[in-house]
Amino acid sequence: MQYFIKYLTSAPILATITLVVVAAFFIELNYLFPGLQYGTYFHSLP
Amino acid sequence: MMKKLLPFILAIVLWFTIAPSANADGILVKCKNSPAYQERVASYPNNYYFNEPDRAYGEYLTCGEEDGLPHLVINFQNGIDIAIAFGLFFYIAGFIGWSGRAYLQAISQQKSQEESEIFINLPMAIQALTKGLLWPLLSVKELLSGELTADKSEISVSPR
């Protein structure tokens, strides 16, 4: 078990996990604040 | 003498030939008032990823009356929009760089430095990421205390 945990902390695995987490964060952001990427955040749409 | 003058001449020529065409008055209109833009939008698929930017562009951006394409006029208000995006980019780039640097500096104190580069030491990494969040403050502090830059004596100079 401890070898498996050590394997999980290896750089490529951690990089992949981080990438997935960041991608999930931005995808969720799009549901929470729709239209955020279209410049509608600072001027809300009519 | 001529070498120094040439860029100025070029700048003046460019200023008077290209700059007036970028002038907004009379050429650019709100996108929703441009027939060419309306025509282009009408052919887009009817879903969120097309409708939402269309609404935003139509309301806030200016388009060429004839080409119907969005053109951005650089004025103060747009400058703020650009500054916010650039500020975010700059902060995130600095965060990535600073936390990496902090982690490398932290593990360089350890016996197993090479191992910590391959198998990430999570407690130290989280500490480094926390430092990375404060990078604008830390960089000023290190610049003033001289930790950020190398001494002049450490910079090798080729013989001249």
Backbone of each chain as ProteinMPNN parsed JSONL, in Angstrom:
{"seq_chain_A": "MQYFIKYLTSAPILATITLVVVAAFFIELNYLFPGLQYGTYFHSLP", "coords_chain_A": {"N_chain_A": [[0.833, -1.209, 0.0], [1.908, 1.251, 0.831], [3.755, 1.598, -1.155], [2.153, 2.027, -3.307], [0.973, 4.471, -2.673], [3.215, 6.054, -2.714], [3.816, 5.854, -5.394], [1.669, 7.28, -6.411], [2.418, 9.861, -5.743], [4.319, 10.488, -7.572], [5.871, 12.601, -10.031], [4.709, 12.712, -12.777], [2.183, 11.506, -12.369], [0.995, 13.152, -10.415], [0.951, 15.521, -11.897], [-0.891, 14.872, -13.884], [-3.196, 14.445, -12.33], [-3.523, 17.03, -11.271], [-4.009, 18.463, -13.62], [-6.466, 17.363, -14.449], [-8.075, 18.145, -12.322], [-7.971, 20.957, -12.514], [-9.134, 21.293, -15.037], [-11.702, 20.273, -14.55], [-12.539, 22.149, -12.725], [-12.74, 24.507, -14.283], [-14.684, 23.717, -16.096], [-16.876, 23.325, -14.43], [-17.131, 25.91, -13.517], [-18.21, 27.155, -15.692], [-20.82, 26.28, -15.587], [-21.689, 27.352, -13.202], [-21.342, 30.141, -13.487], [-22.652, 31.099, -16.135], [-21.575, 32.031, -19.414], [-19.345, 33.387, -18.713], [-16.937, 33.416, -20.08], [-17.385, 35.012, -22.223], [-17.066, 37.668, -21.873], [-19.12, 38.71, -20.374], [-19.235, 39.053, -17.741], [-18.475, 41.356, -16.383], [-20.145, 43.195, -17.511], [-23.346, 42.669, -17.182], [-25.693, 40.757, -19.062], [-28.538, 42.13, -20.824]], "CA_chain_A": [[0.0, 0.0, 0.0], [2.737, 2.461, 0.899], [4.397, 1.792, -2.464], [1.137, 2.588, -4.202], [0.823, 5.898, -2.34], [4.417, 6.733, -3.207], [3.652, 5.942, -6.853], [0.72, 8.366, -6.682], [3.065, 11.168, -5.578], [5.339, 10.734, -8.599], [5.565, 13.857, -10.735], [3.741, 12.633, -13.875], [0.833, 11.196, -11.868], [0.468, 14.368, -9.784], [0.672, 16.493, -12.95], [-2.147, 14.47, -14.522], [-4.302, 14.715, -11.391], [-3.712, 18.48, -11.224], [-4.62, 18.88, -14.892], [-7.874, 16.961, -14.438], [-8.781, 18.974, -11.33], [-8.103, 22.317, -13.058], [-10.109, 21.235, -16.131], [-13.021, 20.111, -13.942], [-12.862, 23.436, -12.098], [-13.185, 25.474, -15.294], [-15.943, 23.244, -16.678], [-17.913, 23.625, -13.448], [-17.269, 27.369, -13.488], [-19.083, 27.531, -16.794], [-22.193, 26.029, -15.178], [-22.032, 28.253, -12.101], [-21.435, 31.498, -14.041], [-22.697, 30.909, -17.585], [-21.207, 33.182, -20.22], [-18.197, 34.085, -18.116], [-15.827, 33.564, -21.025], [-17.734, 35.869, -23.343], [-16.97, 39.06, -21.475], [-20.407, 39.169, -19.861], [-19.18, 39.043, -16.281], [-18.386, 42.727, -15.878], [-21.352, 43.87, -17.964], [-24.315, 41.582, -17.283], [-26.521, 40.876, -20.262], [-29.882, 42.665, -20.578]], "C_chain_A": [[0.862, 1.251, 0.0], [3.456, 2.706, -0.424], [3.423, 2.422, -3.45], [0.973, 4.088, -3.944], [2.037, 6.672, -2.842], [4.357, 6.893, -4.728], [2.718, 7.096, -7.207], [1.37, 9.741, -6.556], [4.153, 11.408, -6.616], [4.887, 11.865, -9.519], [4.559, 13.708, -11.878], [2.321, 12.352, -13.413], [0.21, 12.442, -11.249], [0.118, 15.41, -10.836], [-0.648, 16.163, -13.627], [-3.337, 14.785, -13.626], [-4.593, 16.214, -11.346], [-4.425, 18.982, -12.471], [-6.11, 18.578, -14.903], [-8.665, 17.856, -13.489], [-9.003, 20.382, -11.878], [-9.146, 22.341, -14.179], [-11.515, 21.136, -15.57], [-13.472, 21.427, -13.322], [-13.418, 24.419, -13.135], [-14.498, 25.047, -15.947], [-17.098, 23.553, -15.733], [-18.192, 25.123, -13.383], [-18.243, 27.845, -14.555], [-20.556, 27.288, -16.456], [-22.622, 27.0, -14.091], [-22.229, 29.68, -12.606], [-21.481, 31.395, -15.558], [-22.306, 32.187, -18.317], [-20.011, 33.936, -19.705], [-17.114, 34.364, -19.144], [-16.155, 34.477, -22.184], [-17.716, 37.341, -22.962], [-18.265, 39.599, -20.926], [-20.379, 39.28, -18.344], [-19.204, 40.461, -15.732], [-19.523, 43.59, -16.395], [-22.395, 42.774, -18.132], [-25.244, 41.836, -18.468], [-27.912, 41.401, -19.917], [-30.907, 41.532, -20.434]], "O_chain_A": [[0.591, 2.201, -0.736], [3.738, 3.848, -0.787], [3.798, 3.227, -4.302], [0.849, 4.877, -4.882], [1.913, 7.795, -3.331], [4.781, 7.908, -5.28], [2.947, 7.806, -8.186], [0.922, 10.693, -7.195], [4.844, 12.425, -6.556], [3.695, 12.06, -9.756], [3.626, 14.507, -11.955], [1.363, 12.879, -13.978], [-0.95, 12.76, -11.511], [-0.885, 16.111, -10.704], [-1.44, 17.06, -13.915], [-4.351, 15.317, -14.08], [-5.751, 16.629, -11.377], [-5.327, 19.816, -12.393], [-6.921, 19.412, -15.307], [-9.78, 18.275, -13.801], [-10.088, 20.943, -11.729], [-9.942, 23.275, -14.274], [-12.425, 21.82, -16.041], [-14.651, 21.777, -13.386], [-14.432, 25.076, -12.901], [-15.324, 25.885, -16.307], [-18.166, 23.987, -16.166], [-19.335, 25.549, -13.217], [-18.995, 28.8, -14.357], [-21.437, 27.985, -16.959], [-23.776, 27.426, -14.054], [-23.175, 30.356, -12.201], [-20.457, 31.585, -16.214], [-22.66, 33.289, -17.896], [-19.691, 35.014, -20.206], [-16.452, 35.401, -19.1], [-15.308, 34.706, -23.047], [-18.296, 38.17, -23.663], [-18.511, 40.803, -20.989], [-21.404, 39.572, -17.727], [-19.873, 40.738, -14.736], [-19.842, 44.614, -15.79], [-22.349, 42.024, -19.107], [-25.534, 42.979, -18.82], [-28.412, 41.141, -18.823], [-32.092, 41.794, -20.224]]}, "seq_chain_B": "MMKKLLPFILAIVLWFTIAPSANADGILVKCKNSPAYQERVASYPNNYYFNEPDRAYGEYLTCGEEDGLPHLVINFQNGIDIAIAFGLFFYIAGFIGWSGRAYLQAISQQKSQEESEIFINLPMAIQALTKGLLWPLLSVKELLSGELTADKSEISVSPR", "coords_chain_B": {"N_chain_B": [[23.807, 58.437, -39.118], [21.701, 58.452, -41.017], [20.735, 55.952, -40.448], [19.576, 56.26, -37.977], [17.573, 58.015, -38.505], [15.835, 56.722, -40.216], [13.901, 54.896, -38.918], [12.208, 56.809, -37.763], [11.206, 58.185, -39.973], [9.845, 56.08, -41.166], [7.956, 55.555, -39.169], [6.464, 57.906, -39.208], [5.434, 57.857, -41.796], [3.907, 55.49, -41.661], [2.108, 56.248, -39.691], [0.56, 58.223, -40.89], [-0.503, 56.901, -43.061], [-1.696, 54.475, -42.282], [-2.877, 54.744, -39.734], [-5.218, 56.565, -39.799], [-7.219, 54.941, -40.914], [-7.933, 53.351, -38.851], [-9.495, 54.812, -37.294], [-12.459, 55.284, -35.399], [-14.887, 56.636, -35.74], [-17.866, 56.776, -37.551], [-17.174, 54.597, -39.112], [-17.232, 52.274, -37.611], [-19.871, 50.477, -36.048], [-22.342, 49.603, -33.548], [-22.44, 46.101, -33.065], [-24.929, 44.807, -33.374], [-26.254, 46.54, -34.976], [-25.205, 46.266, -37.419], [-25.74, 45.228, -40.633], [-24.317, 43.228, -42.024], [-23.209, 41.786, -39.964], [-25.519, 40.789, -38.7], [-26.438, 39.131, -40.702], [-24.426, 37.208, -40.787], [-24.647, 36.09, -38.229], [-27.155, 34.964, -38.362], [-26.798, 32.616, -39.723], [-25.607, 30.97, -37.951], [-25.422, 28.031, -35.807], [-28.194, 27.261, -33.639], [-27.55, 27.405, -30.585], [-26.395, 27.405, -27.146], [-23.595, 27.987, -27.103], [-23.199, 29.523, -29.315], [-25.226, 31.431, -29.293], [-24.877, 32.892, -26.914], [-22.326, 34.31, -26.997], [-23.002, 35.813, -29.281], [-25.026, 37.489, -28.346], [-23.606, 38.946, -26.428], [-21.587, 40.117, -28.001], [-23.127, 41.558, -29.842], [-24.241, 43.46, -28.204], [-22.173, 44.832, -26.89], [-19.849, 45.09, -28.414], [-18.126, 46.728, -31.125], [-18.645, 46.715, -34.612], [-17.405, 46.506, -37.998], [-19.238, 48.36, -40.36], [-19.618, 47.42, -42.896], [-18.104, 45.0, -43.217], [-18.942, 43.535, -41.038], [-17.545, 42.371, -38.969], [-16.194, 41.976, -35.682], [-14.458, 44.738, -34.337], [-11.995, 46.028, -32.286], [-11.802, 48.991, -30.54], [-9.173, 50.775, -29.229], [-9.576, 52.168, -26.314], [-9.954, 53.897, -23.153], [-11.815, 52.456, -21.599], [-11.917, 49.885, -22.769], [-9.321, 49.348, -22.287], [-9.236, 48.789, -19.56], [-10.611, 46.359, -19.475], [-8.768, 44.785, -20.844], [-6.617, 45.037, -19.124], [-7.49, 43.679, -16.848], [-7.662, 41.0, -17.721], [-4.987, 40.625, -18.486], [-3.755, 41.054, -16.034], [-4.708, 38.858, -14.532], [-3.537, 36.763, -16.004], [-0.824, 37.356, -15.646], [-0.553, 37.133, -12.877], [-1.176, 34.422, -12.482], [0.803, 33.17, -14.024], [3.051, 34.025, -12.617], [2.496, 32.834, -10.178], [2.737, 30.085, -10.783], [5.454, 29.971, -11.504], [6.711, 30.957, -9.19], [5.921, 29.194, -7.144], [7.067, 26.817, -8.025], [9.78, 27.493, -7.913], [10.016, 28.005, -5.173], [9.556, 25.459, -4.179], [11.729, 23.983, -5.227], [13.83, 25.32, -3.952], [13.2, 24.687, -1.315], [13.486, 21.862, -1.224], [16.142, 21.661, -1.77], [17.481, 21.902, 0.549], [17.339, 19.473, 1.614], [18.412, 16.013, 2.233], [17.673, 14.085, 0.389], [17.434, 15.271, -2.272], [17.233, 14.79, -5.065], [15.426, 12.715, -5.164], [13.138, 13.947, -4.242], [12.504, 15.489, -6.368], [11.414, 13.77, -8.176], [9.552, 12.096, -6.837], [7.057, 13.767, -5.505], [7.22, 15.696, -2.619], [4.617, 16.014, -0.698], [3.697, 17.641, 1.602], [5.676, 19.659, 1.599], [5.311, 20.635, -0.967], [2.75, 21.71, -0.871], [3.199, 23.743, 0.929], [4.925, 25.277, -0.636], [3.203, 26.003, -2.702], [1.45, 27.622, -1.3], [3.15, 29.719, -0.659], [3.509, 30.586, -3.244], [1.072, 31.806, -3.818], [1.352, 34.254, -2.644], [3.118, 35.596, -4.225], [3.571, 38.226, -5.427], [4.083, 39.949, -3.254], [6.18, 38.607, -1.958], [8.17, 38.661, -3.916], [8.85, 41.342, -4.105], [9.829, 41.735, -1.556], [12.046, 39.97, -1.583], [13.527, 41.102, -3.596], [14.273, 43.532, -2.493], [15.773, 42.663, -0.341], [17.802, 41.401, -1.612], [17.833, 38.687, -2.159], [16.649, 37.761, -4.422], [18.118, 38.313, -6.708], [21.356, 37.618, -8.209], [24.673, 38.207, -6.88], [26.852, 40.779, -8.169], [29.446, 39.89, -8.385], [29.119, 37.216, -8.813], [28.379, 36.872, -11.387], [29.516, 35.711, -14.373], [31.831, 37.083, -16.683], [32.775, 37.348, -20.011], [36.189, 37.559, -21.207], [37.342, 40.716, -22.279]], "CA_chain_B": [[22.776, 59.479, -39.095], [20.548, 57.966, -41.792], [20.215, 54.761, -39.765], [18.732, 56.696, -36.86], [16.426, 58.765, -39.044], [14.935, 55.851, -40.97], [12.719, 54.474, -38.169], [11.303, 57.946, -37.577], [10.518, 58.41, -41.25], [8.918, 54.956, -41.316], [6.866, 55.74, -38.208], [5.611, 59.014, -39.667], [4.717, 57.386, -42.989], [2.892, 54.534, -41.215], [1.109, 56.983, -38.902], [-0.372, 58.967, -41.739], [-1.157, 56.069, -44.067], [-2.485, 53.377, -41.715], [-3.614, 55.117, -38.528], [-6.569, 57.116, -39.995], [-8.203, 53.908, -41.232], [-8.342, 52.722, -37.6], [-10.366, 55.742, -36.588], [-13.718, 54.572, -35.228], [-16.101, 57.403, -36.018], [-18.469, 56.65, -38.862], [-16.859, 53.327, -39.761], [-17.67, 51.188, -36.736], [-21.179, 50.634, -35.408], [-22.648, 48.493, -32.651], [-22.542, 44.918, -33.916], [-26.313, 44.435, -33.714], [-26.734, 47.477, -35.993], [-24.517, 46.035, -38.685], [-26.473, 44.206, -41.415], [-23.438, 42.112, -42.362], [-23.081, 40.968, -38.763], [-26.799, 40.093, -38.542], [-26.502, 38.074, -41.708], [-23.506, 36.14, -40.375], [-25.18, 35.445, -37.03], [-28.353, 34.195, -38.726], [-26.422, 31.303, -40.234], [-24.962, 30.173, -36.895], [-26.312, 27.067, -35.144], [-28.946, 27.86, -32.542], [-27.309, 26.811, -29.272], [-25.812, 28.282, -26.125], [-22.224, 28.4, -27.373], [-23.208, 30.551, -30.353], [-26.152, 32.512, -28.941], [-24.41, 33.734, -25.806], [-21.386, 35.312, -27.498], [-23.68, 36.722, -30.204], [-25.71, 38.519, -27.557], [-22.597, 39.803, -25.81], [-20.929, 40.907, -29.047], [-24.084, 42.493, -30.402], [-24.543, 44.542, -27.268], [-21.032, 45.574, -26.35], [-18.719, 45.282, -29.315], [-18.364, 47.48, -32.349], [-18.301, 45.966, -35.815], [-17.376, 47.261, -39.233], [-20.601, 48.383, -40.9], [-19.692, 46.65, -44.134], [-17.611, 43.623, -43.1], [-19.695, 42.851, -39.996], [-16.659, 41.661, -38.056], [-15.896, 42.794, -34.511], [-13.181, 45.453, -34.278], [-11.851, 46.616, -30.95], [-11.17, 50.305, -30.479], [-8.413, 50.874, -27.989], [-9.809, 53.358, -25.503], [-9.67, 53.626, -21.741], [-12.711, 51.431, -21.069], [-11.411, 48.598, -23.225], [-8.02, 49.164, -21.634], [-9.457, 48.141, -18.264], [-10.923, 44.959, -19.76], [-7.514, 44.109, -21.187], [-5.748, 45.011, -17.944], [-7.962, 42.626, -15.934], [-7.235, 39.714, -18.267], [-3.535, 40.539, -18.394], [-3.4, 40.923, -14.622], [-4.95, 37.476, -14.152], [-2.518, 35.946, -16.634], [0.468, 37.665, -15.03], [-0.561, 36.586, -11.531], [-1.144, 32.959, -12.538], [2.136, 32.788, -14.488], [3.955, 34.246, -11.493], [2.18, 31.831, -9.162], [3.335, 28.823, -11.21], [6.909, 30.095, -11.418], [7.197, 31.181, -7.822], [5.751, 27.997, -6.315], [8.094, 25.873, -8.448], [11.066, 27.957, -7.377], [9.998, 27.815, -3.723], [9.68, 24.019, -3.908], [13.115, 23.582, -5.496], [14.669, 25.86, -2.883], [12.922, 23.97, -0.073], [14.052, 20.506, -1.227], [17.6, 21.709, -1.887], [18.024, 21.801, 1.909], [17.178, 18.097, 2.08], [19.423, 15.043, 1.795], [17.171, 13.367, -0.788], [16.915, 16.315, -3.165], [16.859, 14.239, -6.37], [14.221, 11.909, -5.016], [11.984, 14.845, -4.077], [12.117, 16.055, -7.663], [10.637, 12.767, -8.902], [8.403, 11.824, -5.977], [6.792, 15.076, -4.902], [6.985, 15.728, -1.181], [3.373, 16.787, -0.706], [3.633, 18.757, 2.574], [6.518, 20.765, 1.136], [4.729, 21.202, -2.187], [1.617, 22.553, -0.485], [3.797, 24.952, 1.499], [5.455, 26.08, -1.74], [2.057, 26.582, -3.419], [0.943, 28.728, -0.478], [4.051, 30.851, -0.888], [3.272, 31.069, -4.601], [-0.093, 32.699, -3.836], [1.763, 35.586, -2.183], [4.362, 35.92, -4.923], [3.904, 39.64, -5.677], [4.682, 40.52, -2.047], [7.466, 37.965, -1.673], [9.187, 39.063, -4.886], [9.318, 42.684, -3.714], [10.637, 41.561, -0.348], [13.329, 39.359, -1.927], [14.291, 42.045, -4.42], [14.847, 44.54, -1.609], [16.779, 42.061, 0.537], [18.897, 40.894, -2.43], [17.78, 37.233, -2.354], [16.089, 37.435, -5.734], [19.122, 38.461, -7.763], [22.709, 37.18, -7.85], [25.65, 39.287, -6.71], [27.596, 41.121, -9.381], [30.678, 39.096, -8.418], [28.801, 35.849, -9.224], [28.057, 36.849, -12.817], [30.758, 35.583, -15.135], [31.891, 37.98, -17.839], [33.84, 36.881, -20.899], [37.251, 38.545, -21.284], [37.177, 41.669, -23.382]], "C_chain_B": [[21.502, 58.978, -39.804], [19.868, 56.788, -41.088], [19.257, 55.152, -38.644], [17.464, 57.373, -37.37], [15.364, 57.837, -39.634], [13.709, 55.377, -40.182], [11.718, 55.602, -37.978], [10.505, 58.218, -38.839], [9.45, 57.331, -41.457], [7.701, 55.14, -40.416], [5.909, 56.811, -38.698], [4.778, 58.579, -40.872], [3.588, 56.443, -42.578], [1.755, 55.254, -40.502], [0.075, 57.61, -39.817], [-1.065, 58.093, -42.775], [-2.096, 55.052, -43.435], [-3.376, 53.847, -40.581], [-5.012, 55.677, -38.811], [-7.612, 56.063, -40.278], [-8.679, 53.211, -39.972], [-9.256, 53.635, -36.799], [-11.799, 55.204, -36.569], [-14.916, 55.315, -35.777], [-16.593, 57.17, -37.44], [-18.207, 55.338, -39.549], [-17.392, 52.161, -38.932], [-19.032, 51.512, -36.127], [-21.341, 49.509, -34.394], [-22.941, 47.267, -33.501], [-23.977, 44.611, -34.318], [-26.918, 45.388, -34.737], [-26.077, 47.278, -37.351], [-25.223, 44.928, -39.459], [-25.6, 42.991, -41.73], [-23.271, 41.183, -41.175], [-24.361, 40.148, -38.55], [-26.89, 38.896, -39.482], [-25.626, 36.896, -41.291], [-24.088, 35.369, -39.208], [-26.363, 34.551, -37.378], [-27.997, 32.789, -39.194], [-25.759, 30.433, -39.167], [-25.937, 29.143, -36.344], [-26.982, 27.72, -33.938], [-28.673, 27.092, -31.257], [-26.522, 27.779, -28.396], [-24.459, 28.843, -26.548], [-22.123, 29.388, -28.528], [-24.077, 31.737, -29.934], [-25.561, 33.466, -27.913], [-23.36, 34.749, -26.275], [-22.029, 36.274, -28.481], [-24.341, 37.863, -29.456], [-24.687, 39.498, -26.986], [-21.938, 40.7, -26.854], [-21.876, 41.975, -29.575], [-24.289, 43.7, -29.508], [-23.33, 45.426, -26.991], [-19.925, 45.857, -27.349], [-19.123, 46.109, -30.526], [-17.879, 46.653, -33.523], [-18.152, 46.936, -36.985], [-18.753, 47.218, -39.869], [-20.706, 47.472, -42.126], [-19.216, 45.215, -43.967], [-18.326, 42.846, -41.997], [-18.84, 42.056, -39.034], [-16.334, 42.568, -36.869], [-14.515, 43.445, -34.63], [-13.122, 46.154, -32.938], [-11.152, 47.96, -31.066], [-10.427, 50.397, -29.155], [-8.731, 52.22, -27.342], [-9.67, 52.966, -24.038], [-10.526, 52.488, -21.197], [-12.268, 50.034, -21.499], [-10.076, 48.292, -22.582], [-8.173, 48.461, -20.301], [-9.768, 46.664, -18.471], [-9.652, 44.174, -20.055], [-6.631, 43.981, -19.962], [-6.174, 43.907, -16.979], [-7.477, 41.267, -16.429], [-5.719, 39.555, -18.157], [-3.092, 40.351, -16.948], [-3.581, 39.496, -14.137], [-3.856, 36.567, -14.715], [-1.168, 36.108, -15.921], [0.553, 37.042, -13.641], [-0.439, 35.069, -11.565], [0.224, 32.479, -13.018], [3.152, 32.938, -13.362], [3.755, 33.211, -10.402], [2.855, 30.495, -9.508], [4.857, 28.885, -11.028], [7.404, 30.174, -9.985], [7.043, 29.923, -6.979], [6.761, 26.93, -6.726], [9.449, 26.216, -7.868], [11.137, 27.707, -5.86], [10.183, 26.346, -3.373], [11.116, 23.558, -4.122], [14.048, 24.094, -4.412], [14.469, 25.085, -1.592], [13.578, 22.595, -0.083], [15.563, 20.536, -1.355], [18.263, 21.649, -0.509], [18.066, 20.343, 2.358], [18.312, 17.207, 1.597], [18.983, 14.408, 0.479], [16.591, 14.34, -1.802], [16.421, 15.723, -4.482], [15.567, 13.441, -6.275], [12.986, 12.798, -4.919], [11.592, 15.528, -5.372], [11.238, 15.082, -8.444], [9.382, 12.4, -8.12], [8.142, 13.079, -5.163], [6.509, 14.915, -3.41], [5.778, 16.638, -0.936], [3.306, 17.9, 0.343], [4.473, 19.95, 2.137], [5.924, 21.441, -0.087], [3.572, 22.133, -1.844], [2.113, 23.858, 0.141], [4.292, 25.894, 0.389], [4.325, 26.745, -2.514], [1.471, 27.753, -2.633], [1.819, 29.958, -0.63], [3.791, 31.461, -2.257], [2.092, 32.021, -4.686], [0.294, 34.127, -3.47], [2.925, 36.136, -2.993], [4.603, 37.405, -5.181], [4.573, 40.297, -4.469], [6.074, 39.957, -1.809], [8.544, 38.434, -2.643], [9.727, 40.449, -4.559], [10.245, 42.566, -2.511], [12.019, 41.012, -0.708], [14.188, 40.284, -2.783], [14.983, 43.064, -3.535], [15.939, 43.946, -0.737], [17.918, 41.439, -0.265], [18.89, 39.39, -2.634], [17.381, 36.866, -3.783], [17.161, 37.427, -6.82], [20.484, 37.996, -7.264], [23.613, 38.402, -7.674], [26.357, 39.566, -8.015], [28.826, 40.249, -9.518], [30.404, 37.675, -8.908], [28.512, 35.743, -10.712], [29.372, 36.784, -13.596], [30.684, 36.459, -16.385], [33.039, 37.494, -18.715], [34.921, 37.96, -21.026], [37.071, 39.469, -22.479], [38.356, 42.627, -23.415]], "O_chain_B": [[20.395, 59.068, -39.273], [18.647, 56.632, -41.112], [18.262, 54.473, -38.391], [16.413, 57.305, -36.733], [14.167, 58.115, -39.566], [12.592, 55.437, -40.696], [10.509, 55.375, -38.025], [9.297, 58.451, -38.793], [8.322, 57.615, -41.861], [6.565, 54.915, -40.833], [4.691, 56.652, -38.616], [3.589, 58.882, -40.967], [2.462, 56.56, -43.062], [0.585, 54.917, -40.684], [-1.127, 57.541, -39.561], [-2.1, 58.482, -43.318], [-3.169, 54.783, -43.974], [-4.518, 53.4, -40.471], [-5.945, 55.292, -38.107], [-8.778, 56.246, -39.929], [-9.714, 52.544, -39.993], [-9.736, 53.253, -35.732], [-12.3, 54.727, -37.587], [-15.871, 54.689, -36.237], [-15.849, 57.34, -38.407], [-18.929, 54.976, -40.478], [-17.929, 51.192, -39.469], [-19.311, 52.649, -35.745], [-20.554, 48.563, -34.388], [-23.606, 47.365, -34.533], [-24.235, 44.205, -35.451], [-27.969, 45.097, -35.309], [-26.345, 48.011, -38.303], [-25.293, 43.796, -38.981], [-26.08, 41.857, -41.707], [-23.198, 39.963, -41.328], [-24.294, 38.955, -38.254], [-27.348, 37.814, -39.113], [-26.022, 35.738, -41.42], [-24.038, 34.14, -39.185], [-26.555, 33.503, -36.763], [-28.809, 31.871, -39.074], [-25.389, 29.291, -39.44], [-27.149, 29.348, -36.403], [-26.418, 28.609, -33.3], [-29.46, 26.227, -30.87], [-26.054, 28.823, -28.85], [-24.198, 30.034, -26.375], [-21.085, 30.025, -28.709], [-23.728, 32.893, -30.178], [-25.715, 34.683, -28.015], [-23.491, 35.937, -25.98], [-21.648, 37.444, -28.524], [-24.249, 39.028, -29.845], [-24.87, 40.714, -27.047], [-21.751, 41.895, -26.625], [-21.498, 43.135, -29.738], [-24.485, 44.818, -29.985], [-23.463, 46.644, -26.873], [-19.136, 46.78, -27.146], [-20.294, 46.178, -30.896], [-16.85, 45.983, -33.451], [-18.699, 48.039, -36.968], [-19.379, 46.159, -39.917], [-21.736, 46.841, -42.362], [-19.836, 44.297, -44.504], [-18.317, 41.615, -42.016], [-19.341, 41.161, -38.353], [-16.213, 43.783, -37.027], [-13.533, 42.789, -34.977], [-14.083, 46.794, -32.512], [-10.055, 48.061, -31.616], [-10.989, 50.128, -28.093], [-8.229, 53.265, -27.758], [-9.31, 51.831, -23.723], [-10.043, 51.653, -20.432], [-12.248, 49.108, -20.688], [-9.733, 47.132, -22.355], [-7.341, 47.628, -19.94], [-9.261, 45.811, -17.743], [-9.476, 43.051, -19.584], [-5.974, 42.959, -19.765], [-5.326, 43.266, -16.358], [-6.945, 40.474, -15.653], [-5.224, 38.492, -17.783], [-2.17, 39.585, -16.668], [-2.731, 38.968, -13.42], [-3.317, 35.714, -14.009], [-0.474, 35.132, -15.637], [1.587, 36.491, -13.262], [0.308, 34.486, -10.778], [0.756, 31.5, -12.494], [4.013, 32.078, -13.177], [4.714, 32.761, -9.776], [3.464, 29.856, -8.649], [5.464, 27.97, -10.472], [8.392, 29.538, -9.618], [7.925, 29.604, -6.182], [7.267, 26.206, -5.869], [10.176, 25.345, -7.39], [12.158, 27.266, -5.334], [10.868, 26.009, -2.407], [11.663, 22.825, -3.297], [14.961, 23.382, -3.994], [15.423, 24.842, -0.853], [14.165, 22.186, 0.918], [16.216, 19.53, -1.076], [19.46, 21.38, -0.405], [18.726, 20.002, 3.34], [19.069, 17.565, 0.696], [19.79, 14.213, -0.429], [15.414, 14.258, -2.155], [15.35, 16.081, -4.971], [14.727, 13.478, -7.173], [11.923, 12.46, -5.441], [10.497, 16.08, -5.485], [10.421, 15.495, -9.266], [8.281, 12.392, -8.67], [8.899, 13.415, -4.252], [5.674, 14.109, -3.0], [5.893, 17.863, -0.961], [2.896, 19.013, 0.011], [4.056, 21.1, 2.276], [6.013, 22.659, -0.239], [3.423, 23.201, -2.436], [1.542, 24.926, -0.076], [4.115, 27.11, 0.451], [4.446, 27.896, -2.936], [1.047, 28.751, -3.215], [1.329, 31.084, -0.718], [3.841, 32.679, -2.429], [2.085, 32.935, -5.511], [-0.336, 35.087, -3.913], [3.641, 37.025, -2.534], [5.759, 37.827, -5.157], [5.501, 41.091, -4.618], [7.017, 40.686, -1.504], [9.701, 38.592, -2.254], [10.92, 40.707, -4.716], [11.297, 43.203, -2.449], [13.036, 41.503, -0.219], [15.416, 40.255, -2.707], [16.133, 43.427, -3.778], [16.919, 44.62, -0.42], [18.904, 40.991, 0.321], [19.829, 38.848, -3.218], [17.731, 35.797, -4.284], [17.105, 36.617, -7.745], [20.744, 37.978, -6.061], [23.364, 39.471, -8.231], [26.454, 38.689, -8.874], [29.219, 39.899, -10.63], [31.32, 36.991, -9.365], [28.409, 34.638, -11.245], [30.22, 37.671, -13.495], [29.649, 36.567, -17.042], [34.143, 37.255, -18.226], [34.61, 39.149, -20.96], [36.688, 39.03, -23.564], [38.41, 43.51, -24.271]]}, "name": "protein", "num_of_chains": 2, "seq": "MQYFIKYLTSAPILATITLVVVAAFFIELNYLFPGLQYGTYFHSLPMMKKLLPFILAIVLWFTIAPSANADGILVKCKNSPAYQERVASYPNNYYFNEPDRAYGEYLTCGEEDGLPHLVINFQNGIDIAIAFGLFFYIAGFIGWSGRAYLQAISQQKSQEESEIFINLPMAIQALTKGLLWPLLSVKELLSGELTADKSEISVSPR"}
